[in-house]
Amino acid sequence: MNNNFPVNDRGAALSMIGAMLVLGFTDNFIVFIAEVVSLWQFQIIRAIIALPLIACIAYFWKITIWPKRNWAVAFRSLLLTIAMIFYFWSLAFIPMAQALAGLFTSPIFILLISGLILRQSISIIQIIAVFIGFVGIILVVDTQISDLTFLSFLPVLGGLFYAMAAVATRQLCEGETTLSLLASIMIMQSFVGICALFVITWVNPDVANGPAGFIIRGWVWNIGNIMPWIILQAIGAILGIGLIFRAYQIGQASQVAVFEYSALIFGPFFAWVLIGQQVNLTQILGIVFITIAGSLIALRSLKKDIEK
C-alpha cells in the first residue's frame, strides 16, 4: 500500500472487484483471438494499442513512466510475461474456470517462495492453506491421471511465474509507479512476441487451423474480424490492471488480495454467457478450496502486519 494515499478499504475492495469484473469479461476474448492470430501477434498488437494510451494518461496526470531501477522492472516484467504466456495459452484450450483456478494458485507459490527461498516464517495455518489449495487444484483439473497433459498444467505454471513476479514486485520494485510497471510489461510482452515470431519465421513449422496454432502461428495480415476483440482486450487490460494497482494503493494489501478471488466468479460466469462453457460441481468445489487457501494466506499475512 502506498502511504501517500489515505486508507479506504471499502474503495479498495470495490476497485479490486471492478478489476476482476473487467478482466473476467475481456479475457474470454482470447478464445476468439486464438482462432486467427498467434499469442505473439496478439501481444504485439495489444501493446501497440495500449502504450499510446498509457503515455497519454502519464502526460495528462503528470505521472512518470520511466522506471527507477531498470533491471528490476525488466526482470519483473519478464516473469510476468512468462506467466501471462502460460495463462493466455491455456485459455485457448481449457475452460476459463480451470485457467483462472490455476493462475490463482499464486498465493500458495508466494508462500512457498517466501518460506523456502526468502527464509520467512510460515505458520501452521499457512501450511494447512497450501494443502487445501493443492486439493483444490486436483479438483479443478478434474481429469483422470492417465488423461493429464502438459496443457492441464499450463495455468499452474502461470501461477508459479505470477507468484515470482509478485515477490519481485515487492522485493525489487518498491516506489515504481503504476504506469511504469504497466508500460514495462507491455514493452516486454511485445519484445518477447517479436523474438518468437522471428523464430517461427525461421523454423517455418506446419501450423494447424484454429486454436491449435495459437503458439506456432506466424504473422497474419487479415485480422479485421478480430480487431474489435483485441482492442477491447487492450482497453480492458489497462482499466483492469489500473484498478488493481489503485486497490493496492488505497487498501491494505492482505485484505485487498482476498477480493481478487472474485475473478473466479466473474470469469466462469462470462465464459458461460459468451462461450457456453460449463463448470461441474467438482470444479466448483475446487475453486472454493483454492479461494479458501488464498484467503487464509492473505488474512494470516494481515494478522502479521497488525502484530508488527
HELIX and SHEET records of a PDB file:
HELIX    1   1 ASP A    9  THR A   26  1                                  18    
HELIX    2   2 ASP A   27  PHE A   29  5                                   3    
HELIX    3   3 ILE A   30  ILE A   33  1                                   4    
HELIX    4   4 LEU A   39  TRP A   61  1                                  23    
HELIX    5   5 ASN A   70  LEU A   91  1                                  22    
HELIX    6   6 MET A   96  LEU A  103  1                                   8    
HELIX    7   7 SER A  106  LEU A  116  1                                  11    
HELIX    8   8 ILE A  124  VAL A  141  1                                  18    
HELIX    9   9 ILE A  145  ASP A  147  5                                   3    
HELIX   10  10 PHE A  150  PHE A  153  5                                   4    
HELIX   11  11 LEU A  154  LEU A  172  1                                  19    
HELIX   12  12 THR A  178  VAL A  203  1                                  26    
HELIX   13  13 GLY A  210  GLY A  213  5                                   4    
HELIX   14  14 MET A  227  ILE A  250  1                                  24    
HELIX   15  15 ALA A  253  PHE A  259  1                                   7    
HELIX   16  16 GLU A  260  SER A  262  5                                   3    
HELIX   17  17 ALA A  263  LEU A  274  1                                  12    
HELIX   18  18 LEU A  281  GLU A  307  1                                  27    
END                                                                             
